[in-house]
Amino acid sequence: MWIMVAGPYRAGGGAADPAIRAANLRILNEAAVALHRAGHVPVIGVNMALPMIEAAGGSDAAYAEIMAPVSLALVDRCDACLRVGGPSTGADDEVRRFEAASRPVYRALGEIPAAR
């Protein structure tokens, strides 16, 4: 399955703190590695959007223009979602989109069916 990993990036005080953003991104990427090793294709919206945001100047305006639209567009291409980490409006928006499409949302790696 193609599984989106949804979790905080700038949430939890991370908007202004590069260390928090890096820690949040590490959690997303570690979950992606676990999904890959289990035979799934992990997708992280932040990893798709960040290079575009940087190319657009890296401003808050570029973040607002690119992050949510890209992440939400990726939702439509994935089979399921793995929600990780703490509070995040963006990740919760992704989860709601999966739920609205009646696609699975998992809260732990152990809930995800084995890859075929």
C-alpha positions as CSV (number, residue, x, y, z in Angstrom):
1,M,0.0,0.0,0.0
2,W,0.9,3.6,-0.4
3,I,0.7,5.0,3.1
4,M,0.9,8.7,4.0
5,V,2.7,9.4,7.3
6,A,0.9,12.3,8.9
7,G,2.2,14.1,12.0
8,P,3.3,17.4,13.3
9,Y,6.1,19.4,11.6
10,R,5.8,23.0,12.8
11,A,3.3,22.2,15.6
12,G,4.3,22.1,19.3
13,G,6.3,25.3,19.2
14,G,8.3,24.1,16.1
15,A,7.3,27.0,13.9
16,A,10.1,29.1,15.3
17,D,12.4,26.4,16.6
18,P,14.5,24.5,14.0
19,A,15.4,21.8,16.5
20,I,11.7,21.0,17.1
21,R,11.0,20.9,13.4
22,A,14.0,18.6,12.9
23,A,12.8,16.3,15.7
24,N,9.3,16.2,14.2
25,L,10.6,15.4,10.8
26,R,12.7,12.6,12.2
27,I,9.6,11.0,13.7
28,L,7.9,11.1,10.3
29,N,10.9,9.7,8.5
30,E,11.5,6.9,11.0
31,A,7.9,5.8,10.6
32,A,8.4,5.9,6.8
33,V,11.5,3.7,7.1
34,A,9.5,1.2,9.1
35,L,6.7,1.2,6.5
36,H,9.3,0.7,3.7
37,R,10.8,-2.2,5.5
38,A,7.4,-3.7,5.9
39,G,6.9,-3.6,2.1
40,H,4.8,-0.5,1.8
41,V,5.4,2.8,0.0
42,P,5.6,5.6,2.5
43,V,4.6,9.2,1.5
44,I,5.3,12.3,3.6
45,G,3.7,15.5,2.5
46,V,6.3,17.6,4.3
47,N,9.1,15.9,2.4
48,M,7.4,16.7,-0.9
49,A,6.5,20.3,0.0
50,L,9.7,21.5,1.8
51,P,12.0,21.7,-1.3
52,M,9.3,23.6,-3.1
53,I,8.8,26.0,-0.2
54,E,12.6,26.6,-0.1
55,A,12.7,27.2,-3.9
56,A,9.8,29.7,-3.4
57,G,11.9,31.7,-0.9
58,G,11.3,29.9,2.3
59,S,8.9,32.5,3.7
60,D,5.8,32.0,5.8
61,A,3.8,33.0,2.8
62,A,5.5,30.3,0.7
63,Y,4.8,27.8,3.4
64,A,1.1,28.8,3.5
65,E,0.9,28.7,-0.3
66,I,2.5,25.2,-0.7
67,M,2.4,23.0,2.4
68,A,-1.3,22.2,2.9
69,P,-2.3,22.1,-0.8
70,V,0.6,19.7,-1.6
71,S,0.0,17.5,1.4
72,L,-3.8,17.3,0.9
73,A,-3.3,16.5,-2.8
74,L,-1.0,13.6,-1.8
75,V,-3.8,12.2,0.4
76,D,-5.8,11.6,-2.7
77,R,-3.0,9.4,-4.1
78,C,-2.5,7.2,-1.0
79,D,-4.3,4.1,0.1
80,A,-4.1,4.7,3.8
81,C,-2.6,7.0,6.5
82,L,-0.4,6.4,9.5
83,R,-1.0,9.2,12.1
84,V,2.1,9.7,14.3
85,G,3.3,12.3,16.9
86,G,1.4,14.9,18.8
87,P,-1.1,17.6,18.0
88,S,-1.1,19.0,14.4
89,T,-3.9,20.8,12.6
90,G,-2.4,19.9,9.2
91,A,-2.0,16.2,10.1
92,D,-5.6,16.2,11.4
93,D,-6.8,17.7,8.2
94,E,-5.1,14.9,6.3
95,V,-6.7,12.3,8.6
96,R,-10.2,13.8,8.1
97,R,-9.7,13.6,4.3
98,F,-8.8,9.9,4.5
99,E,-11.8,9.3,6.7
100,A,-14.1,11.2,4.4
101,A,-12.9,9.0,1.6
102,S,-13.5,5.9,3.7
103,R,-9.8,5.0,3.6
104,P,-8.0,3.5,6.6
105,V,-6.2,5.6,9.2
106,Y,-3.8,3.7,11.4
107,R,-2.5,5.0,14.8
108,A,0.3,2.5,15.2
109,L,2.6,0.4,12.9
110,G,1.2,-2.8,14.4
111,E,-2.3,-2.0,13.1
112,I,-1.2,-2.0,9.4
113,P,-1.8,-5.1,7.4
114,A,1.1,-7.0,5.9
115,A,2.2,-5.9,2.5
116,R,1.2,-8.3,-0.3
